[in-house]
């Protein structure tokens, strides 16, 4: 599916796009090149926020998480023979 858009760009960009055979393809290629970087930036920000959250937990919260994980492991492995 495609969507037709009308945009305004600076003169130098307009000249470049007009020199290309397929303006839509040129714009699509350019935007797709920057999308992964934007995604990585969001992932970095989320990882930073999560790290900050983990650093600010109390010893009681850390112990509660450890017990929760151990309980889940016990339930998941019940009846499993190694």
C-alpha positions in Angstrom: 0.0 0.0 0.0 1.2 3.5 -0.7 0.1 7.0 0.3 0.5 10.1 -1.7 2.1 13.0 0.2 2.8 16.6 -0.6 5.9 18.0 1.2 8.0 21.2 1.1 11.8 20.8 1.0 14.7 23.2 0.7 15.8 24.1 -2.9 19.0 21.9 -2.8 16.9 18.9 -1.8 14.3 19.7 -4.4 17.0 19.9 -7.1 18.4 16.5 -6.1 15.1 14.8 -6.0 14.1 16.3 -9.4 17.4 14.9 -10.8 16.5 11.4 -9.7 14.4 9.2 -12.0 12.1 8.1 -9.2 11.6 10.7 -6.5 9.4 8.4 -4.4 12.1 5.7 -4.4 14.8 8.3 -3.5 12.8 9.6 -0.5 11.9 6.1 0.6 15.5 5.0 0.5 16.6 8.0 2.5 14.0 7.6 5.2 14.6 3.9 5.5 18.3 4.6 6.2 17.5 6.8 9.2 14.8 4.5 10.7 17.2 2.0 12.2 19.1 4.7 14.0 15.9 6.2 15.5 14.9 2.7 16.7 18.4 2.2 18.3 18.1 5.6 20.0 14.7 4.6 21.5 16.2 1.2 22.6 19.2 3.0 24.2 16.9 5.4 26.1 14.7 2.4 27.3 17.8 0.5 28.4 19.1 3.6 30.3 15.7 4.0 32.0 15.6 0.3 33.0 19.1 0.4 34.3 18.2 3.5 36.4 15.2 1.6 37.7 17.3 -1.4 38.7 19.9 0.8 40.5 17.2 2.4 42.6 15.6 -0.8 44.0 15.8 -1.4 47.7 17.3 -4.6 49.1 13.8 -5.8 50.0 12.7 -5.4 46.3 15.7 -7.2 45.1 15.1 -10.1 47.5 11.4 -10.3 46.5 12.4 -10.5 42.8 14.9 -13.3 43.6 12.3 -15.3 45.5 9.7 -14.7 42.7 12.2 -16.0 40.1 13.1 -19.0 42.2 9.4 -19.9 42.7 8.7 -19.6 39.0 11.7 -21.8 38.2 10.4 -24.4 40.7 7.0 -24.4 39.1 8.4 -24.6 35.6 10.8 -27.5 36.4 8.4 -29.5 38.5 8.5 -33.1 37.5 11.5 -32.6 35.2 14.3 -35.1 35.7 17.8 -34.1 34.7 
